[in-house]
Amino acid sequence: MRNLLIGSLLLSLAGSIWGAMFIAVRLTVGVITPVALVWLRYGVALVPLVLIMLYQKTSWKIERKDWKLLLISALTGQTLSIVTQESGTMLTSAQMGSVITAATPAFMVVFGCLILHERFNFSRLLSVVLATVGVLLIVVDPENLQTGSLLGGVYLFVAAITWALMSILLKLLSRYSVFTLTFYSVLIAFLVLSPYGIWWLINEANYGALAMPQIWGSVLYVGMISTTAGFVLWSKGLTYMDASIGGLFMFFQPIVGTILGWLLLGEAMTSCFLPGFALIAVGVVLAMKGGNTTAAEKLQRSRKEDVPRCFQ
C-alpha cells in the first residue's frame, strides 16, 4: 500500500506539471518553432540533470545490451512524441492538447499487453475504442476544423501513442536510476534535434522576443520543471505499479491544462470538447479496471523474456 501511495503521488505531480506545460507552450507561439522549442527545452534540462547526477553520484553506466532499447525509447518518446506534442499544441489550444494526450493510458494498455505480456480483455479493448473516438470527436469538431486545427489534433494523437510506447519501454529499463535514463534520453533527443536547433538559432531566432519574460520563463519551465522534474517523477512513479495502472494519472494533465487554459489564456471550450473529454475519461477508467496483476500472472510473465526479441 505504501508503494502504491508513493507511486500515485509521483505520477499525480508529473501529470499536473505537464498540464501546466501546455500553457507555457502556447505562450511561445509565433516566437519559437515547435522543434526549436523542444531543442531549447532539452538543452536547459541537461544542466540540472548533470548537476543532480554529480551531487548524488549516480551511476552513468548503461549495459551495452540495453542501449538499443534506450535509443528506441528516446527517439519514440523524448523526440517524436514531444515534437508532435509541441507542434499540435501550437496549432490548437492548451485544452485540446492536454485532453487528446490524456488518451495515452488507453494506448499503454495495448503496448503493455504486447510488450510486457499484461492481460488483455474486453473492457481494455473497449477502453481503447472509446478513447480513440473521444480524441476523434475533439479533432474533427467543426469549430476546430474552421480554425485549421485538424493537423494539430493529428499531431497530438501521434504524441499520445508514442508517449504510451515510451512509457512501456521504460518499464523494461527500470533497474537503472531514473536520473540516468532521463539524462541519456534527453541527451539523445537533444543531439538528434541539434542540426535544426543551431540552424534556427542562427537564421530565424528573434532575440528581442526571446528576451521577453514570458518567453524565456516558458523555456525554463518546460526545460527544468516539465522535462527534468516531470520525466523523473513519471519514470520513478511507474516503478511502483503496473504501467497500465500508472497511466491513469495522465488524467491530471487535461484537468490542469483545461483549468489553466481557461483562467490564464481565456480559451473557450468547443461544443464537442466535453463529450470527447467524457469518452476519453470512460476509456481510461475501463483501461484501469481489473488492472491488478494476479500472482499467477506475474509468475507466468516472469518466465517469459524480459525484453521482446524485436528490442534486443
C-alpha positions as semicolon CSV with decimal commas, in nm:
position;residue;x (nm);y (nm);z (nm)
1;M;0,000;0,000;0,000
2;R;0,285;0,238;0,085
3;N;0,444;0,187;-0,257
4;L;0,109;0,248;-0,427
5;L;0,067;0,576;-0,240
6;I;0,418;0,692;-0,325
7;G;0,372;0,600;-0,690
8;S;0,034;0,773;-0,702
9;L;0,182;1,093;-0,560
10;L;0,474;1,097;-0,803
11;L;0,255;1,030;-1,108
12;S;-0,004;1,286;-0,998
13;L;0,265;1,552;-0,971
14;A;0,404;1,460;-1,314
15;G;0,060;1,479;-1,475
16;S;-0,011;1,817;-1,315
17;I;0,327;1,957;-1,422
18;W;0,261;1,852;-1,782
19;G;-0,086;2,003;-1,771
20;A;0,066;2,342;-1,688
21;M;0,328;2,288;-1,959
22;F;0,067;2,337;-2,232
23;I;0,018;2,695;-2,111
24;A;0,392;2,761;-2,136
25;V;0,399;2,620;-2,490
26;R;0,108;2,838;-2,600
27;L;0,291;3,148;-2,474
28;T;0,578;3,081;-2,717
29;V;0,360;3,062;-3,030
30;G;0,496;3,288;-3,305
31;V;0,833;3,328;-3,134
32;I;0,981;2,978;-3,120
33;T;0,907;2,698;-3,366
34;P;0,798;2,361;-3,217
35;V;1,122;2,175;-3,296
36;A;1,335;2,466;-3,173
37;L;1,135;2,478;-2,851
38;V;1,198;2,108;-2,787
39;W;1,568;2,157;-2,861
40;L;1,593;2,453;-2,622
41;R;1,389;2,262;-2,367
42;Y;1,633;1,973;-2,365
43;G;1,937;2,197;-2,365
44;V;1,807;2,363;-2,049
45;A;1,708;2,030;-1,892
46;L;2,055;1,876;-1,932
47;V;2,210;2,127;-1,689
48;P;2,012;2,034;-1,376
49;L;2,020;1,665;-1,471
50;V;2,400;1,662;-1,482
51;L;2,425;1,855;-1,154
52;I;2,182;1,621;-0,980
53;M;2,368;1,312;-1,101
54;L;2,702;1,453;-0,992
55;Y;2,564;1,550;-0,650
56;Q;2,403;1,209;-0,592
57;K;2,698;1,026;-0,750
58;T;2,455;0,844;-0,975
59;S;2,597;0,575;-1,199
60;W;2,632;0,678;-1,564
61;K;2,667;0,320;-1,687
62;I;2,418;0,158;-1,922
63;E;2,487;-0,202;-2,020
64;R;2,566;-0,250;-2,387
65;K;2,269;-0,479;-2,445
66;D;2,029;-0,209;-2,323
67;W;2,146;0,075;-2,548
68;K;1,923;-0,025;-2,838
69;L;1,615;-0,023;-2,615
70;L;1,715;0,311;-2,464
71;L;1,770;0,459;-2,810
72;I;1,428;0,342;-2,931
73;S;1,268;0,484;-2,615
74;A;1,440;0,821;-2,658
75;L;1,358;0,855;-3,027
76;T;0,998;0,749;-2,968
77;G;0,919;0,945;-2,653
78;Q;1,157;1,234;-2,595
79;T;1,193;1,308;-2,966
80;L;0,890;1,215;-3,181
81;S;0,629;1,237;-2,905
82;I;0,742;1,571;-2,765
83;V;0,793;1,732;-3,108
84;T;0,445;1,630;-3,222
85;Q;0,303;1,737;-2,887
86;E;0,453;2,086;-2,906
87;S;0,354;2,116;-3,274
88;G;-0,002;2,013;-3,201
89;T;-0,037;2,245;-2,903
90;M;0,087;2,543;-3,106
91;L;-0,173;2,469;-3,375
92;T;-0,464;2,414;-3,137
93;S;-0,507;2,516;-2,774
94;A;-0,374;2,425;-2,431
95;Q;-0,702;2,249;-2,350
96;M;-0,717;2,046;-2,670
97;G;-0,354;1,947;-2,635
98;S;-0,388;1,830;-2,277
99;V;-0,710;1,638;-2,339
100;I;-0,602;1,448;-2,652
101;T;-0,274;1,340;-2,498
102;A;-0,475;1,216;-2,199
103;A;-0,573;0,922;-2,421
104;T;-0,221;0,789;-2,354
105;P;-0,328;0,544;-2,076
106;A;-0,556;0,354;-2,312
107;F;-0,269;0,301;-2,556
108;M;-0,044;0,200;-2,268
109;V;-0,281;-0,092;-2,217
110;V;-0,222;-0,211;-2,573
111;F;0,156;-0,182;-2,553
112;G;0,152;-0,331;-2,204
113;C;-0,016;-0,642;-2,342
114;L;0,211;-0,667;-2,646
115;I;0,543;-0,591;-2,478
116;L;0,500;-0,664;-2,105
117;H;0,253;-0,951;-2,155
118;E;-0,010;-0,786;-1,937
119;R;-0,354;-0,940;-1,974
120;F;-0,597;-0,807;-2,234
121;N;-0,974;-0,833;-2,201
122;F;-1,290;-0,684;-2,347
123;S;-1,300;-0,385;-2,110
124;R;-0,949;-0,287;-2,210
125;L;-1,031;-0,323;-2,578
126;L;-1,338;-0,106;-2,524
127;S;-1,125;0,150;-2,342
128;V;-0,901;0,194;-2,644
129;V;-1,201;0,231;-2,874
130;L;-1,372;0,490;-2,651
131;A;-1,054;0,690;-2,602
132;T;-0,991;0,693;-2,976
133;V;-1,348;0,802;-3,050
134;G;-1,316;1,075;-2,789
135;V;-0,998;1,205;-2,947
136;L;-1,150;1,200;-3,296
137;L;-1,463;1,378;-3,170
138;I;-1,250;1,666;-3,046
139;V;-1,023;1,671;-3,351
140;V;-1,299;1,675;-3,615
141;D;-1,521;1,918;-3,425
142;P;-1,644;2,168;-3,691
143;E;-1,536;2,454;-3,464
144;N;-1,182;2,317;-3,463
145;L;-1,183;2,248;-3,836
146;Q;-1,279;2,611;-3,901
147;T;-0,972;2,726;-3,711
148;G;-0,746;2,496;-3,912
149;S;-0,651;2,281;-3,614
150;L;-0,713;1,939;-3,770
151;L;-0,341;1,889;-3,831
152;G;-0,275;1,991;-3,472
153;G;-0,514;1,724;-3,349
154;V;-0,341;1,461;-3,561
155;Y;-0,004;1,565;-3,417
156;L;-0,140;1,531;-3,064
157;F;-0,286;1,189;-3,141
158;V;0,057;1,071;-3,257
159;A;0,210;1,221;-2,942
160;A;-0,029;1,022;-2,721
161;I;0,053;0,692;-2,892
162;T;0,430;0,740;-2,895
163;W;0,439;0,855;-2,533
164;A;0,248;0,541;-2,433
165;L;0,505;0,326;-2,613
166;M;0,794;0,505;-2,445
167;S;0,636;0,460;-2,100
168;I;0,612;0,085;-2,154
169;L;0,970;0,061;-2,281
170;L;1,091;0,240;-1,968
171;K;0,947;-0,042;-1,758
172;L;1,197;-0,274;-1,926
173;L;1,480;-0,047;-1,808
174;S;1,353;0,009;-1,455
175;R;1,669;-0,142;-1,299
176;Y;1,854;0,180;-1,384
177;S;1,826;0,510;-1,198
178;V;1,552;0,735;-1,333
179;F;1,807;1,016;-1,347
180;T;2,037;0,806;-1,565
181;L;1,756;0,708;-1,801
182;T;1,625;1,063;-1,822
183;F;1,971;1,210;-1,883
184;Y;2,057;0,978;-2,172
185;S;1,709;1,004;-2,324
186;V;1,720;1,382;-2,315
187;L;2,079;1,387;-2,446
188;I;1,990;1,162;-2,741
189;A;1,691;1,378;-2,833
190;F;1,898;1,697;-2,795
191;L;2,170;1,567;-3,027
192;V;1,918;1,449;-3,287
193;L;1,749;1,791;-3,293
194;S;2,071;1,996;-3,273
195;P;2,123;2,045;-3,650
196;Y;1,785;2,215;-3,681
197;G;1,816;2,393;-3,346
198;I;2,150;2,551;-3,437
199;W;2,022;2,649;-3,782
200;W;1,715;2,812;-3,626
201;L;1,926;2,995;-3,368
202;I;2,149;3,142;-3,639
203;N;1,893;3,218;-3,909
204;E;1,547;3,263;-3,761
205;A;1,565;3,337;-3,388
206;N;1,420;3,672;-3,278
207;Y;1,647;3,758;-2,986
208;G;1,439;4,058;-2,888
209;A;1,130;3,841;-2,847
210;L;1,330;3,570;-2,672
211;A;1,430;3,825;-2,409
212;M;1,068;3,877;-2,303
213;P;0,998;3,730;-1,954
214;Q;0,703;3,516;-2,069
215;I;0,919;3,358;-2,340
216;W;1,237;3,274;-2,151
217;G;1,024;3,191;-1,846
218;S;0,829;2,940;-2,055
219;V;1,153;2,786;-2,187
220;L;1,286;2,750;-1,833
221;Y;0,960;2,590;-1,720
222;V;0,941;2,332;-2,000
223;G;1,312;2,261;-1,957
224;M;1,373;2,244;-1,583
225;I;1,028;2,166;-1,447
226;S;0,839;1,985;-1,722
227;T;1,136;1,790;-1,858
228;T;1,370;1,732;-1,564
229;A;1,117;1,709;-1,281
230;G;0,830;1,573;-1,490
231;F;1,023;1,293;-1,662
232;V;1,195;1,186;-1,341
233;L;0,869;1,182;-1,143
234;W;0,691;0,988;-1,418
235;S;0,969;0,731;-1,462
236;K;1,004;0,680;-1,087
237;G;0,629;0,660;-1,031
238;L;0,594;0,383;-1,289
239;T;0,835;0,165;-1,092
240;Y;0,581;0,140;-0,809
241;M;0,293;-0,007;-1,012
242;D;0,189;-0,173;-1,338
243;A;0,224;0,056;-1,638
244;S;-0,145;0,023;-1,727
245;I;-0,246;0,137;-1,378
246;G;0,011;0,416;-1,366
247;G;-0,124;0,553;-1,690
248;L;-0,441;0,661;-1,508
249;F;-0,255;0,954;-1,359
250;M;-0,207;1,112;-1,702
251;F;-0,563;1,226;-1,647
252;F;-0,434;1,500;-1,417
253;Q;-0,286;1,658;-1,729
254;P;-0,612;1,761;-1,903
255;I;-0,771;1,872;-1,577
256;V;-0,486;2,112;-1,501
257;G;-0,442;2,212;-1,867
258;T;-0,811;2,291;-1,913
259;I;-0,843;2,492;-1,592
260;L;-0,527;2,695;-1,653
261;G;-0,613;2,748;-2,022
262;W;-0,949;2,889;-1,919
263;L;-0,812;3,100;-1,632
264;L;-0,490;3,233;-1,786
265;L;-0,544;3,229;-2,162
266;G;-0,919;3,281;-2,182
267;E;-0,962;2,973;-2,401
268;A;-1,321;2,872;-2,462
269;M;-1,428;2,509;-2,484
270;T;-1,595;2,396;-2,808
271;S;-1,927;2,209;-2,813
272;C;-1,758;1,872;-2,870
273;F;-1,492;1,927;-2,605
274;L;-1,681;1,793;-2,303
275;P;-1,832;1,488;-2,481
276;G;-1,488;1,398;-2,618
277;F;-1,336;1,452;-2,275
278;A;-1,601;1,225;-2,120
279;L;-1,535;0,942;-2,368
280;I;-1,161;0,960;-2,300
281;A;-1,231;0,957;-1,924
282;V;-1,453;0,648;-1,952
283;G;-1,192;0,481;-2,171
284;V;-0,919;0,548;-1,918
285;V;-1,128;0,415;-1,627
286;L;-1,209;0,098;-1,822
287;A;-0,841;0,055;-1,902
288;M;-0,761;0,058;-1,532
289;K;-1,045;-0,181;-1,441
290;G;-0,908;-0,516;-1,339
291;G;-0,557;-0,385;-1,389
292;N;-0,402;-0,557;-1,089
293;T;-0,190;-0,848;-1,198
294;T;-0,250;-1,170;-1,005
295;A;0,032;-1,370;-0,854
296;A;-0,017;-1,646;-1,111
297;E;0,002;-1,396;-1,397
298;K;0,318;-1,239;-1,255
299;L;0,478;-1,583;-1,231
300;Q;0,380;-1,665;-1,588
301;R;0,516;-1,331;-1,713
302;S;0,842;-1,376;-1,522
303;R;0,905;-1,695;-1,717
304;K;0,898;-1,504;-2,045
305;E;1,182;-1,299;-2,184
306;D;1,236;-0,966;-2,009
307;V;1,294;-0,788;-2,338
308;P;1,099;-0,877;-2,653
309;R;1,318;-1,006;-2,937
310;C;1,249;-0,702;-3,157
311;F;1,409;-0,474;-2,896
312;Q;1,719;-0,686;-2,838
